[in-house]
Amino acid sequence: MGRYLVGVVTVICGILLLIINQGKDFKEVEESIVIAIAIHF
């Protein structure tokens, strides 16, 4: 259950980051998502 919850939170964070960073380079957005995922593990 914990693992599933982490997955959901990670996806939500990723979507939020994509919305926030729409004007930025995709590479920057990708790095932000990687950092967000790393924080959860």
C-alpha positions as CSV (number, residue, x, y, z in Angstrom):
1,M,0.0,0.0,0.0
2,G,2.8,2.4,0.9
3,R,4.5,1.8,-2.5
4,Y,1.3,2.5,-4.3
5,L,0.8,5.7,-2.4
6,V,4.4,6.8,-3.3
7,G,3.6,6.1,-7.0
8,V,0.5,8.2,-6.9
9,V,2.2,11.1,-5.1
10,T,5.1,11.0,-7.6
11,V,2.7,11.1,-10.6
12,I,0.8,14.1,-9.0
13,C,4.2,15.9,-8.4
14,G,5.2,15.2,-12.0
15,I,2.0,16.6,-13.4
16,L,2.2,19.7,-11.1
17,L,5.8,20.3,-12.2
18,L,4.9,20.0,-15.9
19,I,2.1,22.6,-15.4
20,I,4.4,24.9,-13.5
21,N,7.3,24.5,-15.9
22,Q,5.4,24.7,-19.2
23,G,7.5,27.7,-20.3
24,K,10.8,26.0,-19.5
25,D,13.0,23.6,-21.4
26,F,11.8,20.0,-21.3
27,K,15.2,18.9,-20.0
28,E,14.8,21.2,-16.9
29,V,11.3,19.7,-16.3
30,E,12.7,16.2,-16.6
31,E,15.4,17.0,-14.0
32,S,12.8,18.4,-11.7
33,I,10.7,15.2,-11.9
34,V,13.8,13.1,-11.3
35,I,14.5,15.1,-8.2
36,A,10.9,14.8,-7.0
37,I,11.0,11.0,-7.4
38,A,14.4,10.8,-5.7
39,I,13.0,12.7,-2.6
40,H,10.3,10.0,-2.2
41,F,12.9,7.2,-2.1
